[in-house]
Amino acid sequence: MSADQLWRRSPRAVRVTWFDKRGTGASDGVANCTFEERLDDIRAVMDAAGIRSAHLSGASEGGPRSILFAAT
């Protein structure tokens, strides 16, 4: 199931926040970042959006990053 299909099937009471890692999508371009800096980026987006807890989903390199973020 694609991310778009998943989003369309989500209940209306769910808040969906899309996160693009640095240098992709709507984010500003940037040189290489460390894994830890990318984890900090997730926290910064959550803080800015007022999200205290979340269910995370990630594909490709976003999968391991989501797992580590959730575990820490």
N, C-alpha and C positions, 0 to 999 in steps of 0.2 A: 504494500500500500504506500503510495507516495505521501509526502508531507502535506500536500494540498488536499488529498483525499481524507487524510486523518483530521485535518483542521475542519473540513466541511462536515465531518461526522461528529465532531465534538459537541457536547451539550452546550446550550446557550449560556449556562451559568459559569462556564469555564473561561478564564482569561488566557489568551494565547499571546505570548511575546516571542517574536522571532529575534534571534541573535546572529549577526554575521561577525565572524572573527575579523580581526584587523586585516585590512587589505582586500577584503572581498565584499560583494554586495554593496550595501549603502554606506559601509564604513570608509574612513579615510585610508589611503594607502600608507604603508609603513614598512620599514625594514624588518628583518627577522626578529621574532619575539621568542622569549623562553616559554616553556610550558607553564611555568608558575605565573608569568605575566598574563598569559591567556586565561588562567583561572581567576586572576584578579579582575580581568575584564568582565567575566561573568558576574562576579559580585558587584562590580561598579554599575552594570546595567540593572541588576536586580535592585540595588539601593536606589538608583535614580528613578526607577519605576515604582518604588514602594512595595516591592515583592519581598515578603518575609520568608516564604518557603515556596518550593516549586517541584513539580514533577518534570524531570529533564529527559530529553530525547536528543540523541545525536547520531549522525551518520558519518562514516569514514573516520577521520581523526577526531571528530566531535563526540563519538561514542566513548572512547577511553577518557576524554576530557570530562564528559558528563559524569561518568562513574567516579572518577577521582574527586571531582567537585562535590558530589553528593556524599562521598565517604569522609571528606574532611569538613 
